[in-house]
Amino acid sequence: MLEDHQVFDGWMKELEGGKANATNYKKIIQKSEQVDMNFKLGFIALFVNTFAESIPMGTNNLVPVRALVEVDDISKIDWCAYLLYCVKNSKGRWRPDNPKCYYRGPLLLLLLIYCDEIECKLQKIERHTIEEYETIFNNVSTEKDNMEDIILHCLSKFSEDNRTKR
């Protein structure tokens, strides 16, 4: 346990200026010459904070990163279940009628779901290339003018029964 804290603390010292942000995670990843613990923690921090969830006031969520130091085989983690947890949890916290309550869930995942749905309705394409997704993303604003509508639409795909209670 003490060794795990030392690994995490050592990783934190690698962050330029001690700042936990995407730029510093990217630097750690790029600096790594092998898939060592610094690389893994940098990648996980980048993934969690850009794809899965965020914390208010521009801070980063390092709780999953700290917990992963103790995991022997990161490849055995069910990342899909984690993302679904993030969707359900964020849906439970978000109050669209409150202008000071911003949606802080996995927005990129919801946009992928939404874009895939739009594209499937339009062209019945089952698989997409990166270029096709880029085109879809660029056209999303013409489909929906209001980001709140997109979020509400995508969150409607998840039943209320599975919503995380606070």
Secondary structure as UniProt FT lines:
FT   HELIX           2..14
FT   HELIX           16..18
FT   HELIX           22..31
FT   HELIX           37..47
FT   HELIX           48..52
FT   HELIX           56..58
FT   HELIX           63..68
FT   TURN            69..70
FT   HELIX           74..76
FT   HELIX           79..93
FT   TURN            96..97
FT   TURN            99..100
FT   HELIX           107..123
FT   HELIX           130..143
FT   HELIX           147..155
FT   TURN            156..157
FT   HELIX           160..162
//
